Structures are given as structure tokens and as C-alpha cells.
Amino acid sequence: MEKILTLSKKGTSRLVEKKSVFMGHAAPVRDEQDALGFIDEVRKSMPDAGHHTFAYRIGKNNEIQRANDGGEPSGTAGRPMLEIIKQENLQDTLVVVTRYFGGVLLGTGGLIRAYGKAAHEAMLDAVIMEKIDGQKIALYLDYHNLGKVQNFLEQAHIFVENILYTDQVQLSCILVFDRRDEVIQKIRDLCHGEVVVSLGEREYFPGL
């Protein structure tokens, strides 16, 4: 069963270091476009800040990794933030730290510590959680098959997201991906083939 660690929601932090204020924002992201949109959103919300730095790691194999110092000396902001993401073994994760300069220079070491701490505190506020590789499916079946299918889904601990009653019954479920084929075959057997299965999105879901 494939699992990843990521953030459960958006999180924030605020750190004051020698009169400079560091505002951290962390968020789970689906793709690079999602990340860039969030970065732009943070920038627009604090247009008078001197520096907007960011780091993110995205993809099933962490194939997209970016870090940007936002005008700070090279290696003092984005890179330390990316290292925090790696240390926590997070995927599909973005952190943005905005700095309001307080007039006192922090030096290279001070900047690295401040950006790293603001990023980490924002990630902790966003709550690190485990997610599981899963897929949505929709089942279309006749009413006389509903009871035994619901009983099977309950015994197999399969999450039913929604039930729609029309001329047939539509059940929307989320399956652990490596159990998908086994579960679908069992449902087909229970219904003697009188079921239509529609495959939906494959993504990472919490707590399957």
C-alpha cells in the first residue's frame, strides 16, 4: 500500500527576529500550477513586503523541486525551506515565507535559521498527515443488489462518499488503489454482473 506524508490543510506562522517579521504560509498542493497560484496569492496579500521566498516539492517521485530566495542572499531562504520539507519527508507541499525587514541585518546564519523556523512552524500548523494512494469509483446497480453490496462495503471498510437514488442506485466510493481490482471483482460477483463500474480520479486520500 503506497502512502505519502503531506499537509492536511493550509497553515501559517509569525516569527520576529531582530525587528524583522517573517510570515510563513504552508499548503498542500496538487501540481506546480496550484503552487504558483498560491505563491501569487500570498504576494498579492502582502504587496508592501520586501521579500517573498518559497520552496515546494511535488510529484509521486518528488520530480518537481523548486526553491527561490526572493531577493535574499543566495542559499539563505528558499534552499533551507526546501531542506525542511525534505527532512519531514513531505510530498505535494509548498511553503512561502514573507519578510518585512526591520532595519537590522541578520547575517547569513541568521537568515537561514529564521526562514527555516518560520517555514517549519507553518508546516506544523498545517498538520502533517499520512495519505494513501486511492481511486474514486461509481457503482450503478439495481435496488435488489443494494443490501448485499452495502454489507460488503461496510465489512471491507470501504468509504462510501455518496449514495444517489434514482431509477437505479449510484454509490460513490473511494478505494485503496492496490485493492481496487479485487474489490470491483467481488462486487461484480455479488451482483452477478448486474453492475456498472465507472472509474474516477486516482489521487492521495486521507485515512482510507
C-alpha positions in Angstrom: 0.0 0.0 0.0 1.6 3.3 -1.1 1.5 6.1 1.4 2.9 9.6 1.5 3.3 12.3 4.1 1.8 15.7 3.2 -0.1 18.6 4.8 -3.8 18.3 5.8 -4.6 22.0 5.3 -3.1 25.4 5.0 -1.1 26.7 7.9 0.6 29.9 9.0 3.3 31.2 11.3 4.7 34.5 12.5 8.3 35.0 13.7 10.0 38.2 14.8 13.8 38.2 14.6 15.8 41.4 15.4 12.8 43.5 14.3 12.3 41.6 11.0 8.9 39.9 10.8 8.7 36.6 9.0 5.2 35.5 7.9 5.0 31.8 6.9 2.3 30.1 4.8 2.3 26.4 4.1 -0.2 24.4 2.0 -0.8 21.1 0.3 -0.6 21.4 -3.5 -1.8 19.2 -6.3 0.6 20.4 -9.0 3.0 23.2 -10.0 0.2 25.4 -11.3 -1.5 25.1 -7.9 1.7 26.0 -6.2 2.4 29.1 -8.4 -1.2 30.2 -7.8 -0.8 30.1 -4.0 2.5 31.9 -4.2 0.9 34.7 -6.2 -2.0 34.9 -3.7 0.4 35.4 -0.8 2.4 38.1 -2.7 -0.8 40.0 -3.5 -1.9 39.8 0.1 1.3 41.5 1.3 2.4 43.7 -1.5 4.5 46.0 0.7 6.8 43.2 2.0 10.5 43.3 1.0 10.9 39.6 0.3 8.6 36.7 -0.7 10.5 33.4 -0.7 9.2 29.9 -1.4 10.0 26.2 -1.7 8.0 23.3 -2.9 8.3 19.6 -3.6 5.6 18.0 -5.9 5.1 14.7 -7.6 4.8 11.0 -6.9 8.6 10.7 -7.2 9.3 14.2 -6.0 10.2 15.1 -9.6 9.4 18.8 -9.1 11.5 20.6 -6.5 11.9 24.4 -6.5 13.4 26.9 -4.2 13.5 30.7 -4.5 15.3 33.2 -2.3 13.1 36.1 -3.2 15.9 38.6 -3.4 17.7 37.4 -0.2 21.4 36.3 -0.5 21.7 33.1 -2.4 21.0 30.0 -0.4 19.7 31.8 2.7 15.9 31.3 2.3 14.5 29.0 -0.4 17.1 26.3 0.0 16.8 26.0 3.8 13.0 25.8 3.4 13.2 23.1 0.9 15.5 21.1 3.2 12.9 21.3 5.9 10.3 19.8 3.5 12.8 17.0 2.7 13.6 16.4 6.4 9.9 16.0 7.2 9.7 13.7 4.1 6.8 15.7 2.8 5.3 15.5 -0.8 3.0 17.8 -2.6 3.9 20.5 -0.2 4.6 24.3 -0.6 5.8 26.8 1.9 6.1 30.6 1.4 7.8 32.9 3.8 7.4 36.7 3.5 9.8 39.0 5.3 9.3 42.6 6.5 12.8 44.0 7.0 13.2 45.5 10.4 16.4 47.5 9.7 18.8 45.1 11.4 20.9 42.8 9.3 20.7 39.1 10.4 23.7 37.7 8.5 23.7 34.5 6.5 23.3 32.2 9.5 20.5 34.3 11.0 18.6 34.3 7.7 18.9 30.6 7.3 17.6 29.9 10.8 14.8 32.4 10.6 13.4 31.3 7.3 13.8 27.6 8.3 12.0 28.1 11.6 9.1 30.2 10.0 8.7 27.5 7.3 8.7 24.7 9.8 6.2 26.3 12.2 3.8 27.0 9.2 4.1 23.3 8.2 3.3 22.2 11.7 0.3 24.5 11.9 -0.9 22.9 8.6 -0.7 19.5 10.4 1.4 16.8 8.8 -0.6 13.7 7.9 -0.4 10.4 6.1 -2.4 9.9 2.9 -2.9 6.7 0.9 -2.9 6.1 -2.9 -6.6 5.6 -3.8 -9.2 5.9 -6.6 -12.8 7.0 -6.7 -15.3 4.7 -8.3 -19.0 5.0 -9.0 -21.3 1.9 -8.9 -24.6 1.8 -10.7 -26.8 -1.1 -9.6 -30.4 -2.2 -9.2 -32.1 -1.9 -5.8 -32.3 -5.7 -5.2 -28.5 -5.7 -5.2 -28.1 -2.8 -2.8 -28.2 -4.5 0.5 -25.5 -7.1 -0.2 -23.2 -4.6 -1.8 -23.6 -2.2 1.2 -22.9 -5.0 3.6 -19.8 -6.0 1.7 -18.5 -2.4 1.6 -19.1 -2.0 5.3 -17.3 -5.3 6.2 -14.4 -4.4 3.8 -14.1 -0.9 5.5 -14.6 0.9 2.1 -15.5 4.5 2.4 -18.8 5.4 0.7 -18.8 9.1 -0.2 -22.3 9.4 -1.5 -25.5 7.5 -2.4 -27.9 8.7 -5.1 -31.3 7.1 -5.5 -32.9 7.3 -9.0 -34.2 4.5 -11.2 -31.0 2.8 -10.1 -28.7 3.3 -7.1 -25.4 5.1 -7.6 -22.8 4.6 -4.9 -19.6 6.8 -5.0 -16.8 5.1 -3.2 -13.0 5.6 -2.5 -10.8 2.5 -2.8 -7.2 1.9 -1.8 -5.6 1.6 -5.2 -3.9 -1.8 -4.7 -7.2 -3.3 -3.6 -9.2 -1.8 -6.5 -9.4 -4.8 -8.9 -10.1 -7.3 -6.1 -12.9 -5.1 -4.7 -14.5 -4.5 -8.1 -14.5 -8.2 -9.0 -16.1 -9.1 -5.6 -18.9 -6.5 -6.3 -19.4 -7.9 -9.8 -19.7 -11.4 -8.4 -22.2 -10.3 -5.7 -24.3 -8.7 -8.4 -23.9 -11.5 -10.9 -22.6 -8.9 -13.3 -25.6 -6.6 -12.9 -23.5 -3.6 -12.0 -21.7 -0.8 -14.0 -18.4 0.4 -12.6 -17.1 3.8 -13.5 -13.5 4.7 -12.6 -12.8 8.2 -11.3 -9.8 10.1 -10.2 -6.7 8.4 -8.7 -5.1 10.5 -6.0 -4.0 10.5 -2.4 -6.7 10.4 0.2 -6.5 10.7 4.0 -7.4 7.9 6.3 -8.8 5.2 3.9 
